[in-house]
Amino acid sequence: DGTNVGSISVTGSSTAYNTSSDYRLKENVTYDWDATTRLKQLKPARFNFIADPDTTVDGFLAHECSAVPEAVTGTKDEVDDDGNPVMQGIDQSKIVPLLVKTILELEARITALETA
């Protein structure tokens, strides 16, 4: 619809993928949610891609990330009209706010224990 929702910026040494985040684009903002419980639902794994059997990486299986549905694209076991697989994807950057909020929650718990 012509609305700018992000950008990709490239320099000689880096690439930045920018998602729109201006407060004026948002509503119903809340800081009162339990990140630790959601984070504990994630199942980080080590694996290799079939196309690259010699490289082991850390990541997630998209269909196991129901705690962060906004990070996942596609549907588990989806196929197209010809029966070919339609692979799911994951935008791992969508998990970063959950990680940061969990760190803040844990820091508050540690501080409370230390001052008790």
SULWO-V256630 format. One record per residue. N is the residue number from 0. RES is the residue in three letters. PSI is psi in radians with two decimals (NA if undefined). Layout:
n=N res=RES psi=PSI
n=N res=RES psi=PSI
This chain:
n=0 res=ASP psi=0.20
n=1 res=GLY psi=-0.02
n=2 res=THR psi=2.31
n=3 res=ASN psi=2.09
n=4 res=VAL psi=0.12
n=5 res=GLY psi=-3.13
n=6 res=SER psi=2.87
n=7 res=ILE psi=2.13
n=8 res=SER psi=2.31
n=9 res=VAL psi=2.33
n=10 res=THR psi=-3.02
n=11 res=GLY psi=-0.29
n=12 res=SER psi=0.00
n=13 res=SER psi=2.88
n=14 res=THR psi=2.32
n=15 res=ALA psi=2.29
n=16 res=TYR psi=1.93
n=17 res=ASN psi=2.14
n=18 res=THR psi=2.45
n=19 res=SER psi=2.32
n=20 res=SER psi=0.17
n=21 res=ASP psi=2.34
n=22 res=TYR psi=-0.47
n=23 res=ARG psi=-0.19
n=24 res=LEU psi=-0.03
n=25 res=LYS psi=2.75
n=26 res=GLU psi=2.95
n=27 res=ASN psi=0.68
n=28 res=VAL psi=2.27
n=29 res=THR psi=2.55
n=30 res=TYR psi=0.07
n=31 res=ASP psi=1.32
n=32 res=TRP psi=2.74
n=33 res=ASP psi=1.70
n=34 res=ALA psi=-0.62
n=35 res=THR psi=-0.77
n=36 res=THR psi=-0.76
n=37 res=ARG psi=-0.74
n=38 res=LEU psi=-0.68
n=39 res=LYS psi=-0.21
n=40 res=GLN psi=-0.30
n=41 res=LEU psi=2.64
n=42 res=LYS psi=1.39
n=43 res=PRO psi=2.52
n=44 res=ALA psi=2.82
n=45 res=ARG psi=2.38
n=46 res=PHE psi=3.01
n=47 res=ASN psi=2.69
n=48 res=PHE psi=2.50
n=49 res=ILE psi=-0.67
n=50 res=ALA psi=-0.21
n=51 res=ASP psi=1.23
n=52 res=PRO psi=-0.27
n=53 res=ASP psi=-0.04
n=54 res=THR psi=2.01
n=55 res=THR psi=2.37
n=56 res=VAL psi=2.88
n=57 res=ASP psi=2.47
n=58 res=GLY psi=-2.65
n=59 res=PHE psi=2.73
n=60 res=LEU psi=2.15
n=61 res=ALA psi=-0.76
n=62 res=HIS psi=-0.18
n=63 res=GLU psi=0.13
n=64 res=CYS psi=0.72
n=65 res=SER psi=-0.32
n=66 res=ALA psi=-0.36
n=67 res=VAL psi=1.18
n=68 res=PRO psi=-0.45
n=69 res=GLU psi=-0.24
n=70 res=ALA psi=-0.27
n=71 res=VAL psi=2.40
n=72 res=THR psi=2.59
n=73 res=GLY psi=3.13
n=74 res=THR psi=2.42
n=75 res=LYS psi=2.32
n=76 res=ASP psi=0.35
n=77 res=GLU psi=2.51
n=78 res=VAL psi=2.70
n=79 res=ASP psi=-3.06
n=80 res=ASP psi=-0.39
n=81 res=ASP psi=0.07
n=82 res=GLY psi=0.14
n=83 res=ASN psi=2.49
n=84 res=PRO psi=2.43
n=85 res=VAL psi=1.87
n=86 res=MET psi=2.51
n=87 res=GLN psi=2.77
n=88 res=GLY psi=2.93
n=89 res=ILE psi=2.35
n=90 res=ASP psi=1.66
n=91 res=GLN psi=-0.36
n=92 res=SER psi=-0.39
n=93 res=LYS psi=-0.24
n=94 res=ILE psi=-0.30
n=95 res=VAL psi=-0.79
n=96 res=PRO psi=-0.63
n=97 res=LEU psi=-0.72
n=98 res=LEU psi=-0.81
n=99 res=VAL psi=-0.79
n=100 res=LYS psi=-0.68
n=101 res=THR psi=-0.74
n=102 res=ILE psi=-0.75
n=103 res=LEU psi=-0.73
n=104 res=GLU psi=-0.76
n=105 res=LEU psi=-0.68
n=106 res=GLU psi=-0.73
n=107 res=ALA psi=-0.69
n=108 res=ARG psi=-0.73
n=109 res=ILE psi=-0.80
n=110 res=THR psi=-0.76
n=111 res=ALA psi=-0.69
n=112 res=LEU psi=-0.66
n=113 res=GLU psi=-0.52
n=114 res=THR psi=-0.04
n=115 res=ALA psi=NA
